[in-house]
Amino acid sequence: MSKSLSPEAVEALRRLNDVGVGQPAPQLAQSVTAELLAGGLVAETGGEVQITCSGRQYLSGDCD
């Protein structure tokens, strides 16, 4: 069962999913970032937030 996210977090996850390779990630509110990090849906590396496989699964259910 998927964890419920706020509408803002779901929208942020969609925006992160649309980021292409080499493009900067969009700026997210700290509360949204914390919510996504707590759910394991994003990872923070070098001060940037990136969507994880779990985040893609949350959006589409299609990630190996």
RASUL-V799838 format. One record per residue. RES is the residue in one small letter. OMEGA is omega in degrees with one decimal (none if undefined). BURIAL is 1 if it has 9 or more other C-alpha atoms within 8 Angstrom, else 0. Layout:
res,omega,burial
RES,OMEGA,BURIAL
RES,OMEGA,BURIAL
This chain:
res,omega,burial
m,-179.4,0
s,176.0,0
k,176.8,0
s,177.3,0
l,174.6,0
s,177.3,0
p,178.8,0
e,-180.0,0
a,178.5,1
v,178.7,1
e,178.3,0
a,178.4,1
l,176.8,1
r,178.7,1
r,177.8,1
l,179.7,1
n,-178.3,0
d,-178.9,0
v,178.7,1
g,178.9,0
v,178.7,0
g,178.3,0
q,178.5,0
p,177.6,0
a,178.0,1
p,176.2,0
q,-179.3,0
l,174.2,0
a,-177.1,0
q,-179.8,0
s,178.4,0
v,177.7,1
t,179.8,1
a,179.4,0
e,-179.4,1
l,177.1,1
l,-179.8,1
a,179.5,0
g,-178.8,0
g,-176.1,1
l,175.1,1
v,174.2,1
a,179.4,1
e,178.6,1
t,178.8,0
g,179.9,0
g,178.2,0
e,179.0,0
v,178.9,1
q,178.2,1
i,177.7,1
t,175.3,1
c,178.2,1
s,177.1,1
g,177.1,1
r,176.8,1
q,179.1,1
y,-178.7,1
l,-171.5,0
s,-176.0,0
g,-174.0,0
d,179.3,0
c,179.8,0
d,none,0
